[in-house]
Amino acid sequence: MSEAITKTDILGSWRLKSMVEIPADGGPERLPFGPNPVGYFHFLDDGRVSSLVARGDREALPPAASDAERATDAGKVAGYSGTYMVLPDRIVVDIEVCVNQALVGHRFNRIARIVDGALHLRTLPEEGAEMRLVW
């Protein structure tokens, strides 16, 4: 396990392996995208980043799906794109495009480390519920 990460360590595409939420109130762990989430995190050499995750059990919508069905399905997907920088213990992303428009312009700080070839990310404690992702 390396303690400090570098840009070279994270360049490329990472496939999502797991996603767990630890509620701020100490409640039981949750799987916000179900037991088998799918997704990728792409870190480019030019400083751009893109991430997309979804529930792995989503069903294809019929062509005649209602607006309500489409809105429900959209709630099973999260994604963003922007620019990033790597610090020794974290990855910082400035959000330019996001499924949740309210997050555009925000900065995401994720504690990061490489463990046995996997990228481990977690949100900062001050963000409320802690998200732990393994890519």
C-alpha positions in Angstrom: 0.0 0.0 0.0 1.3 3.4 -0.9 0.7 6.2 1.5 0.9 9.2 -0.9 -0.8 9.1 -4.3 0.3 10.9 -7.4 -1.3 11.7 -10.7 0.6 8.9 -12.4 -1.0 6.4 -9.9 -4.6 7.3 -10.9 -4.3 8.0 -14.6 -6.7 5.9 -16.7 -10.0 4.2 -16.2 -11.2 2.6 -13.0 -14.2 0.2 -12.8 -16.4 0.5 -9.7 -16.1 -2.4 -7.4 -18.1 -1.3 -4.4 -20.0 1.7 -3.0 -21.1 2.0 0.7 -22.7 4.8 2.6 -22.1 5.2 6.4 -24.8 7.5 7.8 -23.7 10.5 9.9 -26.1 9.4 12.7 -24.2 6.1 13.1 -27.0 4.1 11.5 -26.4 0.9 9.5 -24.4 1.0 6.3 -26.4 1.4 3.1 -25.8 0.5 -0.5 -27.2 3.6 -2.3 -26.8 2.0 -5.7 -27.7 -1.5 -4.6 -25.4 -4.6 -4.1 -23.9 -4.5 -7.6 -23.4 -0.9 -8.7 -21.8 -0.3 -12.1 -19.6 2.6 -13.1 -16.3 4.1 -14.3 -14.0 6.8 -13.2 -11.8 8.3 -15.9 -8.7 10.4 -15.1 -7.1 12.0 -18.1 -3.5 13.3 -18.4 -4.8 16.7 -19.3 -6.4 17.2 -15.9 -9.9 16.3 -16.9 -12.1 13.7 -15.0 -15.4 12.0 -15.6 -17.4 9.6 -13.4 -20.6 7.8 -14.0 -22.2 5.3 -11.6 -25.6 3.5 -11.7 -27.6 0.7 -10.0 -26.5 -2.5 -11.6 -30.1 -3.8 -11.6 -31.7 -1.1 -13.8 -34.1 -2.3 -16.3 -34.4 -0.8 -19.8 -37.3 1.6 -20.1 -39.8 0.9 -22.8 -39.9 3.5 -25.6 -43.3 4.8 -24.4 -42.1 5.3 -20.8 -43.8 8.1 -18.9 -42.0 11.2 -17.7 -42.4 9.8 -14.1 -40.8 6.5 -15.1 -37.9 8.4 -16.7 -37.4 10.6 -13.7 -37.4 7.6 -11.4 -34.8 5.9 -13.6 -32.6 9.0 -13.6 -32.5 8.8 -9.8 -30.6 5.5 -10.2 -27.7 7.3 -11.9 -25.0 9.7 -10.7 -22.3 11.4 -12.7 -20.1 14.4 -13.1 -17.2 15.8 -15.1 -14.7 18.5 -14.5 -11.0 19.1 -13.7 -9.0 17.5 -11.0 -5.8 17.7 -9.0 -4.0 15.2 -6.9 -2.7 15.9 -3.5 -0.7 13.3 -1.4 -3.8 12.1 0.4 -6.7 13.2 -1.8 -8.2 13.9 -5.2 -9.9 17.3 -5.6 -12.4 17.7 -8.4 -14.0 21.0 -9.6 -17.4 20.1 -10.9 -18.3 21.6 -14.3 -21.1 19.2 -15.4 -23.2 17.1 -13.1 -26.4 15.0 -13.2 -27.4 17.0 -10.1 -27.2 20.6 -11.5 -27.0 22.0 -7.9 -23.5 20.6 -7.6 -22.1 22.4 -10.6 -19.4 24.8 -9.4 -18.7 22.8 -6.2 -15.4 21.2 -5.3 -15.3 17.6 -4.3 -12.5 16.5 -1.9 -12.0 12.8 -1.7 -9.5 11.1 0.6 -7.7 8.7 -1.7 -5.3 5.8 -1.4 -4.2 2.9 -3.5 -4.6 -0.5 -1.8 -3.6 -3.7 -3.7 -4.0 -2.0 -7.0 -7.5 -0.6 -6.2 -8.4 3.1 -5.8 -10.1 3.7 -2.5 -12.0 7.0 -2.1 -14.1 8.4 0.7 -15.8 11.6 1.4 -14.7 14.0 4.2 -16.4 13.8 7.6 -17.7 17.3 7.4 -19.8 16.3 4.3 -22.3 14.3 6.5 -22.8 10.7 5.5 -19.5 9.1 4.5 -19.3 7.5 1.1 -16.7 4.8 0.6 -16.0 3.7 -3.0 -13.5 1.2 -4.3 -12.5 1.3 -8.0 
